[in-house]
Amino acid sequence: MKKHNFSAGPSILSPYTIEHTASGIRDLDSSGLSIMEISHRSKEFMAIMDETQQLFVELLDIPSGYSVLLLQGGASMQFCMVPYNLLQSKAAYLDTGSWANKAVKEAKFFGEVDVLASSKDTTYSYIPRDYTIPADADYFHITTNNTIYGTEIREDMDVPVNLVADMSSDIFSRPIDVSKYAIIYGGAQKNLAPAGVTFVIIKDAILGKVDRAIPTMLDYRTHIDKESMFNTPPVVPIYAALHTLRWYKEQGGVSGMYKLNVEKAGILYDEIERNSLFTSNIENVEDRSIMNVTFIMKEAYKEKEADFLTFATGRGMSGIKGHRSVGGFRASIYNAMPRSSVEALIDTMKDFEKSI
């Protein structure tokens, strides 16, 4: 039976990425060596690193004056690296979920943090809009997609200060204007590669403004100067990322992925609205994520949630149980998720409705 992988992360990867990465693990380009055992200083790996960074630039149309870094530590490491490098007096944050909240917590070690708005009062079921960004903030931090709660910011904000965005779970899912951001960062395990590599897109000119000493490993300038090779990089995840980026290019780039993502999310949200058993827990349509679709049983059918999960699992739907803080269900439909899997979930929802 085919499994449909709706896991929130680590998540689905394209067959292209899996097959090409597996081939390189067995034998990298007929070299007689595995990608897992070659030197990270070898010409073979340097070519992999260079092409991966160049594809970032090409696919996201990154302007000059920015660097693409491939690091380690996940987005969680960036929660402290960002304020370590940027926070001189005050930073502003938007609290839209657990990961945004964790970023706030880390930033408070380095200076004053102004949480401009939060949707915690309704279990993060909306994106706050009624706030003013202080002009004297060193930066404004947002989390663009909230995997647990199913909300997403799908616009590139115009802000009066440096804009920093955690795009762990929606990078490459839609076109973005990189020039509006000072830093874009994220873990790779949603839309890029297996866990283990972290991407950082950073405007070079914003660095060197704080007066604190920064440990070598946590200073972005270290990694820019060494072209992400200051320490041994996560070789295999970077190699997998290269194949994902090549696959994106074949699919029509980011705009091609966005078109498919809107279609997938659209048909699933339509079924949630149509189906007599389910409802979205995100009322504002504009706030609904196209990456993580969350939904719950209507009040009259709450006792059927476990039954539906069993039914769906039996039909090959993997990873659709909602996060414990929200309940219900979550279908993570990242870039590599084919439309056919979304249609299979929709058919499952329809068939369960008929069985009630």
N, C-alpha and C positions, 0 to 999 in steps of 0.2 A: 504493500500500500504506500502510495506517495505521501510523504510528510510535507505539510505546508508550514514553514517556519516563521511564526509571528513573534518570535522572541524579541524583547526590547534591547538586548545586548549583553554579551556579544551576540551578534545577530547574523541574519542571512547575508551571504556573499554570492556574487554571481558565479555560475558554473565556469565562466571564462577565468575568473580570478582563481578559483579553487584548482581547476585543471592545470593552468599554467604554473601556479605556485608549486603544486605537487610535482610537476615535471622538473622544475628547478631544484626541488629538494632531492629528487633522485639523481639528477645529473644536469648541472647548469650549462646550458648551451653546448652540450657535447664536450665539456671540459674534462670529464672524468671525476669531477668533484661536485659535492652538494653545495647549494647556496648556504647551508648551515655550517659549512666547514671552511669556506674561503676566507681569506683575510679581508677585514673591512678597509684595509689600505690598498687592496689589489685594484688593478685597473678595471677588472670586471665589476667590482662593487662600486667603485667611484662612478662608473658609467650609469649604473642603476640609480645611485643617489642623484646624479646630475639630471637624468631624464625625469625622475619623479618630481623634483623641484621645478623643472621647466614646464611640466604638464600642469602643475598647480597654477603657474603663471598664465599659461595659455588658456586653460579651461575657465579660470575665474577672472581672466583679463586683469591681472594684478599690475598696477602701474609701477613705473620706476620709483625708486626710493623706498621700496619695501623689500624685506627679506622673508624667505620661506624657511622655517626651521623644522626639523624632524627630531624630536627629543623623546624623553622618557618621563615617567611619573604620572601620566594621565592628566585629565583636566584638574584633578585634585591638586597636583603640584602647581598648576597655573594659578590656583586660588591664592597661593602665597607669592609666586614669582611676580604676578602683576603688581600688587601693592609694594613689594620689595623694590621694584624698579621704577614705579611711577608715583607712589603716594608720598608726597612731601608734606602736605598739610591736611587735606580733606579729600575724601572720595565719595561719590554718590553711587548708590546701588538701587536696582529695582528688584523687589522680592517676588518672584513668580513661581517658586517651587523649592523643593528640598535642596537642589544643587545650587540655586541662587542663594539660599539661606546659608549653606556651607561656605560659599564664597565670601559672604558678609562676615561670617565668624572669623575666617582667616585674616581678612583685611584689617580687622580691629586690632591685630597685633602690631600694626605699623602706623596707625594714626587714626584720626577722626573719620568715622564712617556715617554718612547720612543716608538712611534708608528712605527714599523719597515716597514710596508707596508699596503696598503689599496686598496680595489677594489671599493671604492665609486665613482670613476670616470666613471664607467659604471653601476651605480645602483647595485653594488655588484653582478655582474653577473659571477664572477670567483673567484677562490681561489688564492691569490698572492703566488708566490714561489721564487721570486728574492729578497731575503733579507738575512741579516746575524744577528744572535742573539748575542748580546754583552755578553762576558764571565763574565762581572762584574755586570750583572743584577741580582737582587734578585730572579726574576722568569720571566717566559715567559707565557703569558696568551693567550689562543685560545678559540674560540667558535666553536665547532666541527660541528654543524649543524645549518644552518641559515633558520629558518622556513619561513620567509617572502620571501626570494629570491630563495630558492631551491638549495642551494649549500651545500656541506658537505665535511669535511676532514675525510676520511675513512682510516687513517693510524695512527699508534702510533709513534710519532716522536721521534727521538733520538736527544736530545738537551743538551747543556753543562750546563744548569742551571735548577732550579726547574720548572717543567712543570705543569701549572694549566689549567684545561679545564672545560668550561661550557658545560655539556652534557645534558642539560634540555630536548632536543627533540630527542636524539638518544641513550640514555642509554639503555642497554639490547638489542639493535637492531643488534649488531655485537660483536664478541669476541674482547676484549681489553686486552692489557698487562698492568695491573694496576701498575706494578713495574716501569713503565716509567713515572709515574705521581706523583707529590707531592700532588696535590688536584684535585679531580673530584667532581663537584657539579652540582645541577640542581633542578628545580621545578619538582614536580611529575606529573603534569597534562597532560603529553603527553603519557608516556609509563609506568606509574606506578600506579597512584591513582588519586582521585579527588584533586583539588587544596586545598592547606592547609598545606602540608608537603614538606620539602626540604631535599634532601639527600646530605651529604657531606662525601666523602671518603678521608681521610687525613693521610698522612705519619707523624707519631707522632714526628719523629726526627727533622722536619723542624721548630718546634715551639720554642718560647722562644729566638729568635735571634734578635728581635728588642728592642730598648731601650726606646720606648714610653710606657706610661701606657695605658692599654687597659681596657675599661669598662667591668665589669664582664660578662654581657650578650653577649658581642661581642668577647670574648676571647674563641677560640676553646678549650683551655685547661679546661675551666669550664665545657664544655659539654662532653669532654672525661672523666674527673674525675667523673662526675655524670651520665655517660652512657645515655646521651640524656634526663635525667630526672631532670635537674636543675629547669625548670619551667614546668607547665602543658603542656604535648605534645599534638599535634593534634590527638586525639585518633582515631576518625573515619577514617581519611585518612590513618593512619598507619595500621589500621585493613584492609582497602581495599588493601593497598600495599601488605600486607601479602598474600592475596588471589591471587593477580596478580603474585607474585613470585612463589607461589605454582603451579599456572597454567603454568608458564614458565617452571618449572621443568617437569611437565607432557608432555609438548610439545617438549621435547628434549633439554631443556636449551637454552642458548644464541645461540649456534651453530644452533639449530633447528629453532629459530626465524630468524636468519640471512639468512638461506637457503630460507625460505619463503619470507622474505623481498626482497631479490634479484630477486626472481621469479616475485613477484607482480610489483616491479618497472620496471623490464625488459619488461614485456608484455605491460605496460602502455606507456613507452618510445617508444617501437616499434610502437605502434598505432599512437603516436604523429608524428613520423617520416613518417609513411605510409600515414596518412590522409592528403588529399589535402587542408584542411582548417586550420590546426594547425601547430605550430612550437614551439620548445623549445626555451626559452629565455636564456638558458645556453648552449653555444656552445661547450665547452670542456666537453666531455662525462665523463672524470674522475672526474669532479667537481660536477656532478649532484647528488642530494640527493636521497637516497632510502626511505626517510621518507616524504619529502614534494616535490611533483612533480609539478613544475610550468610550464605553457605553455600559449601561446597567439595565437590569430588568425593571419594568414598571412596577409600581408598588403592589399592584394586585397579583403579580407573579414572582415576588421576591423569593418565595420558597422554592422556585424552580431553577435558581442559579446553579446549584450543584448538579442538577440533572442536565442542564444545557452544557455545562463544562464536560461532563462525562460523555454526552452525545457527540459533542464537537471533537473531543479527543479521539473518540472511536472512528471519526471520519477523517482522521489525519491532521486535524488542526492542532499544532503544537505551539505552546507559549502564549495562549490567549487569556490566561487568568490575569485579572487586574491586580495592580499593586495592593498590598494589604491596607494602605492608608486610604485607598479610594474604593476598593471592592469592585465587583462587577467584572468587566472584561476589557482587554486592551489588545488591539491588533496593530502591531508595529509593521508598517508597510514601507520600509526603507527603499532606496533606489533599486536594489537588487530583487525586490519582491515582484514577481511577474503578475500581470493582471489576472491570469488564470487562477492563481492562488486566492486572490481577493474574491473572484467569482465563485470559487469553491466554498469559501466562508459564507458568502451570501446565500448560496444554495443550501448550506447547512442550517442557516438561520430560518430560511423559508420552510425547510422540511421539519424543523423542530416546532415551528409555529403550527404546522398542520397536525402534528402529533398531540397537541394540547387540547 
